[in-house]
Amino acid sequence: REYFAYTERLDPVGNPAKCYECPEGGNCDSEGVTDLDMQPKSGWWHDPWVEKDLGTVEFIKCRNKACPGERGVCATGYEGVLCSECTDGYGRTEQYDCEKCDEPL
């Protein structure tokens, strides 16, 4: 399993005081990844509230295919928490899926 460091816990020259196991859904493939720059894996969504409240990093499995693996980014037609809301011009097709609406006649 890959590892990461918390930015607040780096020593004066930028070395981690301790390495932590990458959380489930987190992408720790690149060397030197920290809590602030860790990206989610494709299919996972970064939970920004946990990080602010608890000083940790958490990712949640998406309920659709709209989470491309980048913090704050959703696939075209999606937005919001877990990329589960449809953007303007898109409508719900399943519980969490969106589809582009046809132009009105």
Long-range contacts (C-beta under 8 A, 24 or more apart in sequence): 2-28, 2-29, 2-33, 3-28, 4-28, 4-33, 4-34, 4-35, 4-38, 4-57, 5-32, 5-33, 5-34, 5-35, 6-34, 6-35, 6-55, 7-34, 7-35, 7-36, 8-55, 10-34, 23-56, 23-57, 23-58, 23-59, 24-59, 25-59, 25-60, 25-61, 26-57, 26-59, 27-69, 39-69, 39-70, 39-71, 40-67, 40-69, 40-70, 40-71, 41-69, 42-67, 42-68, 42-69, 43-67, 43-69, 44-69, 45-81, 45-82, 45-83, 46-71, 46-72, 63-95, 63-96, 64-94, 64-96, 64-97, 66-96, 66-98
